[in-house]
Amino acid sequence: MTTQTQAFALLQGDEFVELYKVLKVLGLVNGGGEAKHVITEGQVTVNGEVDTRKRKKCVIGDIVSFNGATIEIVPAQ
């Protein structure tokens, strides 16, 4: 079974996006509160390691994984 990687493009001019916003914007959770909860519970990995910082700054090239979904942070289109 192959895991498909989804791209998350930063907004024009942004250098990073906060971790909880990645989950929220992509609809992987029902809202920001739930996103923060699953992060603090250790259910999210960044670049293969559990990260419990809700406001962790994800930059271009970071790989976020949660609940079977894999997301790569990419430059603005």
Backbone hydrogen bonds in HBPLUS format (Angstrom, degrees):
<---DONOR---> <-ACCEPTOR-->    atom                        ^
c    i                          cat <-CA-CA->   ^        H-A-AA   ^      H-
h    n   atom  resd res      DA  || num        DHA   H-A  angle D-A-AA Bond
n    s   type  num  typ     dist DA aas  dist angle  dist       angle   num
A0006-GLN N   A0070-THR O   2.75 MM  64  6.11 169.2  1.76 158.5 158.8     1
A0072-GLU N   A0006-GLN O   2.77 MM  66  6.19 156.4  1.82 159.2 167.3     2
A0008-PHE N   A0072-GLU O   2.84 MM  64  5.98 154.8  1.90 161.6 158.4     3
A0074-VAL N   A0008-PHE O   2.96 MM  66  5.87 166.4  1.98 136.8 139.6     4
A0010-LEU N   A0074-VAL O   3.04 MM  64  6.36 160.3  2.08 161.6 162.4     5
A0014-ASP N   A0011-LEU O   2.91 MM   3  5.44 165.0  1.94 138.8 142.3     6
A0017-VAL N   A0058-CYS O   2.95 MM  41  5.25 146.7  2.06 139.5 150.2     7
A0058-CYS N   A0017-VAL O   2.82 MM  41  5.25 165.7  1.84 151.0 151.0     8
A0021-LYS N   A0018-GLU O   2.96 MM   3  5.48 130.6  2.21 112.7 125.8     9
A0019-LEU N   A0056-LYS O   2.93 MM  37  5.36 141.9  2.07 144.1 156.3    10
A0022-VAL N   A0019-LEU O   3.07 MM   3  5.40 132.4  2.31 106.0 118.1    11
A0020-TYR N   A0054-LYS O   3.12 MM  34  5.45 155.8  2.18 167.4 160.2    12
A0024-LYS N   A0020-TYR O   3.09 MM   4  6.28 159.7  2.13 145.9 152.2    13
A0025-VAL N   A0021-LYS O   2.82 MM   4  5.77 172.8  1.82 150.6 153.1    14
A0026-LEU N   A0022-VAL O   3.20 MM   4  6.18 158.7  2.24 145.2 150.8    15
A0028-LEU N   A0023-LEU O   3.00 MM   5  5.19 145.3  2.12 160.5 162.5    16
A0027-GLY N   A0024-LYS O   3.08 MM   3  5.23 154.8  2.14 104.5 112.3    17
A0035-ALA N   A0031-GLY O   3.01 MM   4  6.26 156.3  2.07 149.1 156.6    18
A0036-LYS N   A0032-GLY O   2.94 MM   4  6.16 162.0  1.97 150.8 154.5    19
A0037-HIS N   A0033-GLY O   3.03 MM   4  6.25 149.9  2.13 141.4 150.0    20
A0038-VAL N   A0034-GLU O   2.98 MM   4  6.27 167.7  1.99 159.9 160.3    21
A0039-ILE N   A0035-ALA O   3.11 MM   4  6.26 150.1  2.20 146.2 154.7    22
A0040-THR N   A0036-LYS O   3.03 MM   4  6.22 166.2  2.05 149.0 152.2    23
A0041-GLU N   A0037-HIS O   2.96 MM   4  6.13 137.6  2.15 145.2 157.5    24
A0043-GLN N   A0038-VAL O   3.04 MM   5  5.48 162.1  2.08 174.6 169.2    25
A0042-GLY N   A0039-ILE O   3.01 MM   3  5.33 161.3  2.04 111.0 116.1    26
A0051-ASP N   A0044-VAL O   3.25 MM   7  6.41 160.1  2.29 152.3 153.9    27
A0045-THR N   A0065-SER O   2.99 MM  20  5.17 164.7  2.02 147.3 152.4    28
A0065-SER N   A0045-THR O   2.89 MM  20  5.17 159.4  1.94 145.1 149.5    29
A0046-VAL N   A0049-GLU O   2.85 MM   3  5.43 161.3  1.88 149.9 146.7    30
A0049-GLU N   A0046-VAL O   3.19 MM   3  5.43 168.2  2.21 111.7 115.3    31
A0047-ASN N   A0063-ILE O   2.68 MM  16  4.94 167.1  1.70 151.2 155.6    32
A0056-LYS N   A0053-ARG O   3.19 MM   3  5.14 158.8  2.23 111.2 109.7    33
A0062-ASP N   A0059-VAL O   3.00 MM   3  5.77 165.4  2.02 147.0 148.9    34
A0061-GLY N   A0073-ILE O   2.83 MM  12  5.40 174.2  1.83 147.0 146.3    35
A0073-ILE N   A0062-ASP O   2.96 MM  11  5.46 163.3  1.99 158.4 163.4    36
A0064-VAL N   A0071-ILE O   2.74 MM   7  5.04 161.6  1.77 156.0 159.1    37
A0071-ILE N   A0064-VAL O   2.72 MM   7  5.04 165.7  1.74 158.2 162.7    38
A0066-PHE N   A0069-ALA O   2.94 MM   3  5.28 155.4  2.00 145.5 153.5    39
A0069-ALA N   A0066-PHE O   2.84 MM   3  5.28 165.3  1.86 125.4 128.6    40
